Amino acid sequence: MEISSIKDAFDRVAKKQKLCSSKSQETVDQVGREIEQALAALRSPQDPSTLADQKSVLTELKLKLNAIGALQQLEGPHKELNTSLGKYQKLLEKLLNPDISKAYRNVDFDSHIINQIIASHFYHQGLYDLGDSIVNEAGEPDATALRSQFLEMHQVIEAMRTRNLQPALTWVTANREKLVQIGSNLELKIHTLQYVEVLQNGTRADALKYAKTHLAPFASLNKDDFHKLMGCLLYAGRLENSPYSELLSPFHWEITTEELARQFCSLMGQSYQNPLSVVFAAGVEGLPTLLKLANVMAAKKQEWQEMKQLPVPVELGKEFQFHSIFVCPVSRDQGSEENPPMLLPCLHVLCKQSIIKLSKNSTRTFKCPYCPAEATVAHCRQLYF
């Protein structure tokens, strides 16, 4: 929300700047034209008896320049621009806190794990020299366990980017059973890309032979796709002018390459999204809330560093939600087997201990803290655990 406000304010300033520039250029051009016209009149051949005409030219020029009012024309837009810039600066100072250290808390981190995460980050990104440097400097030889696997993944991906599918085909063939177990049809997609390449660059016979060898095993489970690919045989060498021309789109290569990277990471037991990047992005999104909380606690003279848990939830986007962890909105306790989340008849959710405290005992009716509905413990349904 704050970034949107800054962007809107910036767009307004940019619009004012363009308007000011356009207006200034228009005024300068207008003054220039009047001066050029006066100079042309003064330079024209005249008799000595026409000195009075030259004076009248200059007098007329002065009147025209006064009528234009260049100074007033320039002052107005510049004043509006300066006002917008001043408001934009105040908005930046208000929304972008330059001292983010206020949100810092002393947390005990396991340096061994942190070093491994950083090294894994560089290997995940394909920056092997940096990863090796971290491992050597931090003395973490175990962190190199994933190096060779990530190296293989990047080699396969780089080959696909150059339209070389052989390394990818070798990998999916070697991991066929594991891919089938997780319901992946990656092998079919890669063979489809290769089949299209054969159609375009080889003969119809070559394409038919490739289909019989590599696509036929997938026909029973992918009949529609298989029929479509067989129809392509009629347009061997001219697929771009056929009803199947969309198969030539680079988009298919991009999504298949991405899926291969996802499946590769999945079989390695690693996240496709780099964990360090995810943590950093989540921290950036949650930072405004933490800064506000730190400022409020400082104003109330409460100790930020001594808090064991945050008094308010830090809302993050769905892209940062990987598994369900319920925190009771009443007690702020995290759900557990002993204190599971319970669904009220009104569809609000509280932890079991909070419901027991609200009801005083297991039979008494209590009111939901978030709506007028009433219920008893017996009417509440446990969600999990």
N, C-alpha and C positions, 0 to 999 in steps of 0.2 A: 504493500500500500504506500509506504513512504517513498520507495523508488518511483512509483507511478506519479506521485506528487511532484517529485524532483523533475521527472521527464516532462510533465505538463508545463511546469514553470520554465524549464529550458526551452521548450517549443515556443512559448510565448515570447521569451527574450529573443530567440532566433528570428521570429516573425517581425518583431519590432526592429531588429537590426537590419533585416532585408528592406523593410519599408523605409527606414531612415536613410539607408544607402541609396535606394532608388530615388527618394525625394531629393536628396542632396545632389545626386548626379543630374537629375532633371533641372534643378535650379542652376547649377554650374553651366550646363549646356545652354540654357536659355540666356544667361548673361553673356556667354561666349558668342552666341549668335548675334546678339545686339552689338557687341563690340566689333565683330567681324564686318557687319554691315556698315557701321560707322567708319571703320578704317577704309573699306572699299570706296565709300563716298569721298573721303578726304584724299585718297590717292588718285582719283579720277582727274584727267586734264581739265584745268580751270584757268580762266583769265585772272590777272592780278586784281581785277575789279570785283572778284567774287569772294574776297576774304570774309565778307559778312556772311556768305553762305556756309563757309567752314565753321564759323562760330555758331551758326544756327544748328549745324550737324551735331556739334558737341553739346549744345544746350538740349537738343532733342534726345541725345543718348543719355544725358543725366536724368531727364524726366522719365525715360523708359526704365532705367535702372532703379530709380526711386519707386516707380510703379510696381516693378517686380518684387521689391522688398526682400532681397537675397538674405539679409541677416535674419529677418523674422522667419523666412522660409526654412532656414537651417536650424535656427534655435529651437523651434517647436518639436520636430522629430527627435533631435538630440536630447532634449529635456525628457521626453517620454522614454527614450531608450535608457537614459541614466536612472530614471525612476524604476524601470523594470529590472535593471541590473542590481540596484540596491535591494529590491525585494527578493531577488533570487539569492543574493549573498546571505541575507538574513535567514531564508529558508534552509540553505545549506548548513548554516551554523546551528540551526535548531534541530534539523533531522539527522545530520551526520556528526555524531559526537566524535571529536578528534581524540579523546582519551578513552580508548576501549579497555584500558588496564583496570578500570573500575569493576568490570565484570569478572576479573580473574579471581580464582579461588585456589588455595593450596590443596592440590589433590595428589595423593600418592600413586604414582604410575610405576609400573614394572618396566624399568629401562631395557631389560632384555626383550620384552615383548614389543616395546616401542621401536627398538632397533630393527627387529625382524619385520615389523609392519612397513617401515620406511624402505628397507631393502627390497621387500616384496613389491612395494609400490613401483620402484624403478624397474624391476624385472617385468612387472605387468605392463609397463609402458614401453618396454623394449629398450630401455636405457641401461644396458648391461654394465658399461664401464662405471657409471655412477653407483649402481647396485653393488658391484664388486668393491668399490672404494669404501662404501658404508660398512660392508661386511668386514673388510680388513681393518679399518680404523676402529670399529666398535668391538672387534674380536668376536664376531658372531658367525662362525663357520656353518652352523646349522641352517642359517638363513638362505644358503645357496641351494637348498634341496629343490626349490621350485624353478631354479634358473634354467635348467635344461628343458623343462616342460614348456615354460613360457617362450624359450628360444625356438623350440619346434613350432609352437603356435604362430609366432610372428613370421617364421620362414614360410609356413603354409599360406598365411594371409598375403604376404608380399608376392608370392608366386601367383596367387589368384588375381591380384591387382595387375599383373602383366599377362593375364589370360592363360596362365599355365595351371591346369587343374590336376596334373599328375600327383603332386604332393598331397593335395586334398583328397583325391580318390584313394591314395594309399592309406591315409589316416582313417577315413570312414570305413574302409574295408577291414582294417585291423581292429576297429572298435564297433563293428557291426552289431554284435550281440548286445553291447551296452546301450547303443543308440536305440535299438528296438525295444529294450526294456523300459526306456523312458518315453516311448512313443514318438520318437523323432523320425521324420522322413527326409533327413538331410542328405542321405546317400542318393535318393531319387532326384533331389533338386540339383545336386552336383552333376549327376549323370545327364540330367536334362540340359544343363549348360553345355556339356561336352557334345551331346547329340546335336544341339543347334549349331555348334561350331563345325561339326562334321557336315551337316546339311549345307552350310554356307560355303565351305571351303573344299569339300570333297564331292564324291559322286553319290547318286541315289543308292547305289548298291552298298557303298561304304556305310551310309546312314542306316540302311535296313539291317545290315550285319551288326552294327553297334546296338541297334534297338533290340534285336533278337537276343544278343548276348547280355546286355546290361539293363535294359528297361523291362523286358518281358517278366522277370521275377516279381516286379511291382505291379503288374497289370491287374491282378485279381483284386487288390485292395485300393487301386487308384484308377478305376475304369475310365472315368471322364477325362482325366489327364492323359491317360494312355491313348485313348481315341484321338484326342487333340494332337498329340505328338505324331501319331501315325498319319493323320491328315496332312501334316507338314511335308511328308514324302512327295506329295504332288508338286511341291514348289521348291524342290532342291535347287540351290544356287540362286534363287530369286525370292527368298522368303520375305524380303522387304516389301514386295508387291503382292503379298498374299493376305488372307484374312488372319493369318497368324503372325503378322509383323511385330506385334507387341512383344513377342518372345525375344526379339533382338534388343530390347530396351536395356540400357546399362543398369537400370533399377534392379533387375533380377540378379545381376552380379553383386550389387551392393547389399541387398538383403540376405543373399545366400552367404556372402562373406561374413556379415554380422552374425548370422545364425551359427555359422561354423565356430566363430570365436566364443559365442555363448555356450555352445555344446562342449567345446574344448574345455572351457573353464569349469563347466558343470561336472564333467568327468574327472577333472583334477580336484574337485572339492573346493573350488575357489569361486568367488563372486565375479560375475562379468563386469560389474561396476567396481572400479578400484576402491577398496575400503577407505583408504586415506583421503581420496577425493570426496567420497560420500560424507565422511566425518567432517571434513573442512566445510563443505557446502552446508551441512546441517548446522554447524556452528555459526556460520555467517547468517543463516536465516533466524536462528534463535538469539543472536547477539542483541538486537534491539530490546527484546523482552528482559534479558538479563541486565542490561544497562539501566533500564527503567527501574527494575527491582532493586538494584544496588543503590541507585539514587534515593529511592523512597526509604530504604532501610537506613541510609546514612542520615537522612533528614530526621528520622525517628530515633536516631542514636542506637540502632540495633547493629550487632556485629555480623557482618556478611560472611566472614571467614568461618564462624563457628556454627553455621547452619548445617544440619545433617541432611536435609532435603528441602527442595524449593517449595515455598508456600503457594505458588501458582503454577499451573501447567504451562509448558513451553510448546505452543502449537507449531507443528511442522507439517509440510505437505505430504500427500500420500506417497510420493516417491521415496520418502524416508521411513515408511512403515513396512517393516519386513516380517514382523510376527506380532501377535496380539499380546500386549501386557496391559492389564486393566488396573487403573489406579482409582480407588474410590473417591468420588467428588466430595464426600462428606468428611471422611477421616484422613484422606490423602494416603491411605495404606495401599500397598500393592497387593493384588489378588494372589492367593496361594491356595494350597490344598486345604489348609486349616481355615482360611478365610476367603472362600471363593466368591466370585461375583454372582449376584442374584438378580433375576429379572422380575420387576414388579408388574402387576396387572396393567398398570398405566404405561408400561414399556420403558420406564426409567430403570437404570441399573445402579445398584449399590452393593457394597461388600456385605457379607453375612453378618459380621460383627456390628456394623453400623445399623443394620435392620433390627438386630436383637436389642441394641441400645435404644433405638427409637420406639420399639414396641414394649420395652421394659420386661416383657416375658413372651413366651412363645404363642400365647393365645390372644393377647390384647391387640386391638386394632390400632394402627398408627397411620399418620398422614404422610404422604410423600413430600419430601422437602422441596420438590420442584413443581408440583401441581396440586390441585385440591383433592386428588383421588386418595381413597383410603384402602388399606389392605391389612392382612395379617401375615405372619411368617409362613403359614401353611399355604398361602396363595402365591408365594414367591417361588420362582423356578431357578434352580442352579444352572448356570450356563456351561461351565466346564470345570475341570479338575474333579 
